Amino acid sequence: MKSINVGIDLGTTYSAVAVFDAATGRVDILKNDIGEEITPSVVYMENGETLIGQEAKDQQAAGNVNTCAFYKSMMGDENFVRYLDGKPFDAEGLSCVFLSKLKAAVEKQNGVSITGAVITVPAYFNEAQRQATIHAGEKAGFKVLKIINEPTAAIIAYGLTGGGKKTAMVYDLGGGTFDVTIAKIDGAQVDVIATNGDHQLGGRNWDKVLVDEIVDRFEQEFGVDISANKEDYTELVVRCEKAKKQLTSVAATDITVRSEGYTGKYTVTREEFEDKTKRLMAETIMLTEKCFEELGGGFGWHSVDEIVLVGGSTRMPQVFDTIQRKFGKAPKTIGGKVDTIVAAGAAMQAHLCVAGSITLTPTGGGMQAAQFGGGAGGPVSLTISSSSIRDVTSHSLGMLAFAGDGASIINSIIIKKNSMVGKPYSKRYTFAGEQLEAYVLQGESSSPYDCTLLYKYVISGMKKGVKNEFTIDFLYDQNGVVQVTGKLASGTPLKVNKSTVSESVSEVIDRLLREKEEAKKRAKVDITFAIDTSGSMSGTPINEAKRSILEFVSQLGDAADKVSLIGFANSSTWLCRDDAPRAIEKAVHKLDADGGTNADPLEYYGKAKGSGDGRILIVLTDGEWFRKDDAIRSSDVLKGSGVTIYAIGVGDADYRFLERIASPGGAKKIDLRQLVETFKEIADTIATEASAAGSYTSLG
């Protein structure tokens, strides 16, 4: 028996399986056990018997409550449960049952053994939905080679067989999901550049409009609410789906419904149906034009060379008519195969996963030749490698982080939507503890309440007793699943443990803010300013320094226990030492600029203050120091003993020197006008770090 790898379009309403034949360079759609290319995604279980496909759909049409359809859009939803034959199933479990039976049916019908599979998902599926799809495939007996976005699969099948250079858009309206994807195609290279969609918008929403209409008419005529009778309502849903399909080719159709001994027969016209569902069409156009906006640069309908319709629901005439009106020309329906084009692209991707490259030969019979041509020059052959197809992220990825005011928490976006999949995005941090907890979000909003909280990552392996500088790499892998790794500045890998979060976003945020306030009361810091008072600081610079210190103390609030001030020029002088924060104002007014920079304020500080965690030295200077080497040696001693040093430079300050004396990430060379804001940022950083041992500061 021949062992094969397949592409599976695991659809909301119908599914299809395809295989790429390397010998012919074509894709073949594999038929199920009743000789059909597509299989209804319906599961039936009763009295120990399990059926899928048309047999299960027939049971559904008869009103059997032990059937389930439209479960795909609920993948990853912990609250979704359906009981079949007295047993509870979530969407992942139902998908597993369906895939397992589909695998057996296709193997028997085609005399093959299916080993691996590329399974498609809506482009707008989130992390949980993708993971659930992977798990369902594995439990059903497949080696899941890859998860691929449905529109991307369609673009692969469409774009890589005709050759040429174009910008193509896939408008994918399935039974339960809608996606729009735009790609640049150049010969054998496909670069997806943007995607958008809604995994809860699809043909069943059009069905629901018909269902609601008939329920209302029946209740008006007989005073009976069909939706209250589960069996009758289930039967009505199937009849309305059938009526929707009939309206693609006829101007009107009848829907007959029975309940509680009454029978109603109602005529629905295509015109009425399209009028009642025009808001649904408008939603798909809005999502499409939002995709254009995200690309920017005036991208619009005029920027697209070709539009391809994918998904069974695009057979509705209003879809074709609306897109043609917006686009200015007719969209393409590739050989009428809107139901199998996605499976075809997935099959090509499956062969790429195991062979590294494929050669398409659209000649002779078969799907490739029937659907695709190479333009005026006729059909072409293309060799495609794994690197020929580049996809983008469907959602932004971020982390919970304290906002600039230190009093609220935001979604700090790390990977923007429509960024390249498979590319790591790095962020540097400093951290004073041994274990950091990072909460990762998926969503486009800066407000975490509008995003999905994915996981908590516990990052450990930092050196004890020092402020560590490290990098965290965030990555959407080829399945669109999030991966997180980290390493210290030295290159030493950090340990990253992922866990699910039982709390809601709001519960996590409330707890973090509460913990910060409680820790702030416990943890106090000892802050010393060392201000350059040489002659070059006279006038505006010294006045800005005074203003910045006072703003700093105000911003810091009660996080500081002691505040000291050193003025340094030819020598160093304590202007105030170990005073309460409110006493700093009198000392600040003593600052006066005169002389050269001969002093080493770091050595002066070390002799008087010593060392220890919680001690912070903030140095402000505007020029060259005569004793640079001494200052560097002094800074090394202080940093090695736990003192955190910030070195801020204005004017002619040497940034490389500032970087050498500062703690990791603590050096800044700024314009004098930025001084107040820079001091305020440092104050917020200190307040945050004082709030908990697990606090961290982003370095960009």
N, C-alpha and C positions, 0 to 999 in steps of 0.2 A: 504494500500500500504506500503510495507516494505521500511524503511528508511535506507540508506547505506552510507558508506564513501568509496571513491574510490581512486585509483591511476591513474593519467593521464600522459601519455607520450605525451606531446605537441610537436610533431615533426616538423621538417622543411618541410618534404614532406608528411609524414603520421603520424597519431596520433592513440593512442589506449587507451582504458579504461579498468581497471581491478578491481576486488574486492576480498578480502580475506574472505573465508567462514570459520568462527570459528568452525562451527559444523563438517566440514569435514577436517579441517586443510589444505585446498588447496586454490589455487588462480584460479579464473575463469576469462577469458577474456570476457567482455561484448560486444555483437554485436550491431552494429548500426541498423538503420531502414531498411536497405536493407540486413541485415543478414551477414554483413562482420565484421571481427575482427579489421581491420584497416580502417581508414578513411582518404582519401587524405586531406591534410591541405590547401585546396583551398577555397576561398570565391568568390561568384558571386553575384552581385547586379545590377539589371536593372529593370526599370519601377516599382519600389516599391517592387520587389520580391527579396528575399534573399535565396540563396542556398549555401550549403557547400558540401564537400566530392566529391563523384564520379560525381554527377550531375554538380557541379561547374567545375570539371576537364574536363568533356565532353565539356563544354562551352569554356574552355581554349583551348582544342584541336582543336576546330572549329575556333579559332582565335579571340574569343570575347574579346575585350579590357576591358570589365567591370568585369574582373576576376583578382584575385591577388593570387600569391603563393610566397613561399620563403621569406615571410615577417618576419619570426621568428628571423633570424639572425640580423634584423634591430631593434630589441626591444631596447628601451632606446635611440634611435637615434633621436634627435629633428629635424634633417634635412630631415628625411624620410617622404614622404607623397605620397599616391596614391589616385586617384580619381575614385570612383565607383558610378555609377548612379548620377554623378555630385556632389558628396559629398567627402570632403577630409577625409582621414583616415591615422593615423600613425600606426605603427606596433602593439602598445598596443590596439588600437581600433579594428583593424582587428582580433587580437587574441581574444578579448572580443566577437566579433560577432561569430567567429568560435566556441569558447567554449560554448557560450550560446545555439547555435543551436545543437551542439554535445550533450550537457547535455539533451536537450529535446528529441533528437532522441534515445539516450540510455535508458532514463527513459521510453519512450513509448514502445520500443521493449522488454524491460525486466521486465516491470511492477513494477518498483521501483521508489523511490524518492531519489535523490542524495542530501545529505546534505553537507558533507565536502569532501575535496580533497587534496591529496598530488600531486603537479604538479612538473614534472621534468624539469630541465634546463641543458644545457651543462655545464660541470664542469668549463669551462673557461669563463662563463658569468661573467660580472663585476657587480658592485653595481647597476648601472642604469638599466641594463637588468633584474636583479633579481627583483628589485622593480616594473618594468613595468609588469613582469609576475604575480606578486602578485596582482597588481591592476587589470589586465585583468581578473584574476580568480574571484576576488571579485565582479567586475562589471557584470560578467556573472552569478552571483547568487550562487557561491560556498563559503563556509566557507573554506578559504585556511588554512589547518592544518599545512602545511610545504612546503617549496621549497627544493627539493633534487637534487643533481647532478645525471645526467643520468647514468654515469658509476657506481656510488655508488649504485644506485637502481639495476643495473644489478648484481653487486657483491652480494647484499642482496639476490636477487632471486636465484643466482647461488650458492653462497658460504654457505648459511645457511640451505641448504636442504640436503646436502650429508654428512655433518659432516667431521671430519678429520682435519688435520693441514697442511696448505699449504700457499704459496705465490702466489697469483693470479693476473693476469693483464688483464684488460678489454681494448680491442682495439675497440673503438666506432666510426665508420665512418657512419654518417647519411647523410641525403640529403643535409644539409648545414653547418654542424659542424663536427669537429673532436676532440675527447678527448681520452687521455690514462690515466688510473688510476691503481695504484698498491696498493694492500691491503694484510695484514697479516690476515689469517683466522685460527682460532683455535676453532673448535666446533661451539658454538653459538656466538663467539666473532669475530667481524670484525673490524679491525683497518686499515683505509685507511692511507697510509704513503706518497703518492706522487701523484700529478696529473699535467697534462700539456695539451696543446691543442691549437686550433685556431678556433674561432667561425665563421670564414669566409672561412673555408675549408671543403668541403663535396662533395657529389655526384653530385651536380649541377656544380661543377668545371669540373668534367669529362664530363658532358653533354655539357658544354660550348666548350670544345675541339672539340666535334663532330659538334656542331652548327657552330663554326668558320670554320671548314673544309668544311662543305657543303655550307656555304655562299661564300667561296672562289671559290669552284668548279662551283657553279651556276653563279657567276659573270664572271669567265673565259669563260664559255660556252655561256652565253647570254648577258653579259654586264650589268646585273641588280643586284643592291645591295639589297638583301632581307631585311637586317636590317633597311632599310629606310622605309619599309612598316610594321607598327606595327602589323597589323592583321596577315599578312603572317609570320612574324618573330615569333609571339606568337605560331602559329601553328607548326612552325619548331622546336621550343624548346621542345614541347610535343613529336613530332615525334622522336627527337634525344634521349630523355629520354627513350622512348620505345625501340629504337634501342640498347641503352646501355644494357637494361635488356635482350634483345634477345641474345646479344653477350655473356651472361653468360653461355648459353647452346648450341650455334651454332658457327661455325667457321667464318661465314660471314652473313651479312644481308644487305638489300637494304633500302635506305631512299629516299622517293619520296617527292619532294617539288614543289610548284606552286607559281608563282608570275608574275603579269603583263602579263598574257596570256601565259607564258612559263611554261613548265613542265620539271623538271630534275629528273633523277633517278640515284642514286649513290650507288655503292657497297662499304661497309666498312668491312674489315676483323678484327677479334679479334686481330691478330698480329699487324696490323697497329694501332688499337685503343690503345693497351697496350704500344706500342712504343711511341706514341704521349702523353700518360699520365704518363709515367714513372717518370717524374719530380714531379708530384703530389704525387705519391706513395713515392718518396724519401723524400718529405716534411713530410709525416706522420712518416716515420722512423726517421728522424732528430728530430722531436718533442718527439718521444718515447725515443730516446737515450739521449736527453736533460733531460728528466725525470729521467733517470738512473743517470746522472751526478749530478743532484741536490740531490739525495740520498747519493752520495759519497760512500766511503768505497769499491770501486771496484765493485759496483752493476752493473749488466749487464744482458744480455739475459740468461746467465747461472744461474742467481739468482732466476729466476722465475720458479715455478713448472708447472703452467698451464696458457695458454692464451685463453681468451674467446672473440670471435668475436661478436660484437653487432652493430646493425644498418643495414638498408637495403642495403647500399652500400658495405658492406662486402661480399655480394654475388658475387661480381666480382671475377673471378678466380685469377686475378693478386694479389688480397689482400691475399687470402689463400696461394698462392704460395710464395709470398714475405715473409710473416710471417713465414711460414714453413722453408724457406731457412735460415732466420735469427735465428730462435728459435731452429732449429735442429729437431723439431718434429711438428706434425700437431696441429694447434690450434683447440679449440673446438667451435662448433656451436651447442648450446643447443637445441636439437630436431628440428633444423632448424628454431626455433622461434626467429630469430634475430630482428623481428619487434615488438614483444610483451614482450620480457624479461624485458625491462625497466619498462613498465607499471605494470608487475607482482611485481617487487621489490617495486615500489611506492605503490601498494595496500597493501603489507605487512607493509610498513612504516605507511600507513594511519591507519591501525588497531592498530599498536603500539602507535600511537599518542593518540588514544582515550581509549585503553584498558590497556596500559602499558606493556603488554606482549602478545605473541602469541605462540601457539604450532603447529608446522608443522607436518603433518602426511602423508608422501609420500607413501601411499598405495592405492590400488584400482585405479580408473581412475583419470582423471583430469590432469591439467598441471603439478603439482608437481611430480606425479608418472611417467608421461610420459617422463619427462626430467631429473630427478635427481635420483641418487642411492647413497648408502652409501659405495660403494666399495665391497670388498670381503665379508663383513658381511651383505650385503644387505641393503635395505632402512632403514633409522633411523628416529626417531622422535626427534625434538629439540624444547626446549622452549627458546624463545628469549625475553629479556627485552629491554626497551628503551635505557639502558646504554650499550647494546651489540654492538651497531654500533657507531663508532667514525670516523668522517670525518675530513678533513684538509682544510685549506684555499687554494684557487686557485690563489690568488694574494697577494703580499705584501701590507702592509698598512703603510703609513708614513705621516709626516708633513713637511710643508715648514719650513726650519730653516736656520739661517745664518751659513755659513761655518766658519771654524776656522780662516780664514783671515778676517772675518767680512765684506768682500766686495762682496761676492756672496751668492746665496741661493741654498740649496740642498734639496733633498728629504731625510729626516732623517727617516729611516725605523724603525718602532716600532714593527710590527708583520710581521715576515718573511713568505714568501710563504711556504706552506706545514706545517704550524703550526696548532695545534689542534683547531678546531672550538668549540666555546662555552667557551673558556678559556680566562679570561681577562689578558691583558698585561698592566702593569702599568709603568708610567714614572713620576718622581718627578721633580718639578720646583720651582724656587723662582721667585717672581714677585712683582714689586714695584707699580703697578697700581691697579685699581679697576675692570677693564674689559679687558680680554684677547681675542684676535681673533686668532683662530687656523685654518689653512687651511690644510685639510686632502687629501692625495693623494693615488691613487691605482696604483701600478706598481713596477717592480723589479729594475729599474735603480736608481742610486743616482742622476741622472739628472732629475729635475722635468719636463723638456720639453718632456721627453719620457714617462711620466706618465699621468694618468687621474685625473684631479682635481674634487673630489667628492663634498665636502661641505665646508662651512665656519661654524665653531662652535664658538659662542660667549659665553665665560665662565665668569660668574660674581658671586659676593657674597663675594669678598675678603674684608678684613678690610682696611679702609682708613688710609693713613698716615704711614703705616708700610710695610716692605717687607714681603710678605706672602710666606709660604712654603705650597705646596699643591701637590696632586697626581691626575693625569688624568688616567682613565682606558679606554683602547681601546679594543673592543671586536667584533669579527665576530660571530653573533648569529647563531642559528641552520639553518637559511635560507641563511647564507652567507652574511647577511646584516650588515653593520657597526653600532655599538652602542658606544656612548661616554658618560662617566659620570665623575664627579670629586668631590673631597672633600679636605678640609683643613687638615693640620696636626692634628688639634684638633678632626677631625672626622666629622666636620660640612659639610653637602653636599653643593656643589656649584651648581648654576643654569647654565644649559647648553642648549642653543638654537641653533638649526640647521637651516641653510638656504642654498639655492642653490647659486651658484656663476655665475653671468652673464658674468664676464670677462674670458678671456682665461688665461692659465697658464702664458704665457709671459707677459700679461697685468698686472696680479697680481704681478708678480716678479718685473717688472719695477716700479710699483707704490710703493711697499714696500722699494725698494732700494732708490727711490727718497725721500720718506718720512723720511727714516733713515738719509740721508744726510742733509735734511732740518732741521730735529730736532736736529741733532748733532751741527749744527751752533747755534741753540737757547740754547741748554742745555749744561752747563759747570759744571764740578764737582771739588770739593776741596779734594785733595788726600794727605794723610800724611803717610809716612813710619815710623814705629817704629822698629828699627833694634837692636837686641841683640848684644852688644859689650863686653860681658863678655869674660874672658880669653879662654874659650873653643871654641870661634869663631875665634880665631887667625889663621893666615895662610890661607889655602884654603877656609874655610867657609866664612870668611869676604870678601875675594877677589871675590868669587862667588856671594855674596850678592851685592857687588858693580856692578859687570857685569850685574846681573839680574835687578837691578834698572834702569840702563841705557837702557837696552833692553826694559824694561817696558815702559819707557817714550817715546822711539822711536815708539813702537807699538801703544801707546795710541794716538799719533798724536795730533790733536787740540781739543780732547774731554775734556782735563783738563784745568781748569782756573787757579788754584793755586796748587802748589806742595810744601810740607814741609817734613822735615826729622828730626827724633828724634833718637838719639843714647842712649841706656839705658844699664846700668850695675849696679854699686853701687848707681848711681843716673841717672836721665834723663836729657838730654841736647838737646836744639834746635840747629841743625847744619844749617838749613835754614828754614825760615818760611814765608809762603804766597808769595813765589817767582814764577816767570814765569817758566814753565817747562824747558826751556833751561838753567836756572840758577842752576839746580840740579847737574850738572856734577861737579862743583867746590866743592859743599858740600859733594858729595859722597866720594871724595878723602880724606875728613877729618875723615872718619870712621876708627877707630882703636880699636882693641879688647884687654881688660884688666879688671881684677876684677871679682866680683861675680854678681849674679842677685838679688839685694836687692830692686831695684826700681819698682814702679808701673807706667809704661808708659801710661796706660789708664787713670789713675787719672790725671797725668801730662797733657795729651792731653786735657782732659775735662775742666780743669781749664783755659787753654789758648784759646782753640778753640771753646768751647761751643758745641752746638748741632745743628741739622737741617738736612733736607733732602739734598741730594747731597754731603754730607760729608762722606768720606771713609777713614778708618784707616786700614793699612796693617801691621800686626805684623809678624816679623820673629824671631824665637828663636830656640835654640838647646838644651835646658836643663831644669832643675827644677827651679821654681821661689820660693823664700822664702816667698813672700806675695801673695800666691795664692788666699786666701779668699778675700783680698782687691781688687785684680785684677778682680775677678768675680763680686764683687759688683759694681766696676767701670764700667765694661762692660755692666752690666744690665742697669745702668743709661744711658749710651751712646746709646745703642740699643733702649731703650724705647723712646729716644728723636729723633730717626731718623737716627743715624749714622750707617753705614754699616761697619762691622768689618770682615776682613779676617785674619785668624790665621794660619800661615804656620810653620810647625815644621820640623826640620832636626835633625840628631844625636839622642840624648837621650830625645828629647821633649816628653811630655806626651800628647797623642792624646786626652784622655778624658778631660784634662784641656783645650786643644785647642778648642775642640768642645763646651765647656762650655762658653768660652769667645767670640767665633765667632758668627756671624749672621747665621741663618739656611743655611746649605750647604756651609758655608765659611771656614770650618776647613779642613786642609790637612796635613798629615804626609808623607813626601816624602824622597827619597834619594837625597843627595846633588847634584848629577848629573842632577836631574830633576828640579832644582830650576829655571834656566833660562826659561825653557818651561812653568813651572807653573806660573811664573810671567807674561809671555806673554799671557797665557790663561786668567788670571785675567784681564789683560789690555783689551783684546778683549771683555770680559764680561762687563766691565765697559763702554766701548765705545758703545756696543750694548744697554745697559740699559739707557745710556744717550741719545740715539737716539730717544726714544719715551716713553711716559708714559705706552704704552701697550707692552713694550718689556719684554721678559722673558728669563730665563736661565735654561737650563736643568741640573738636578743633576744626571742623569742616571736612 
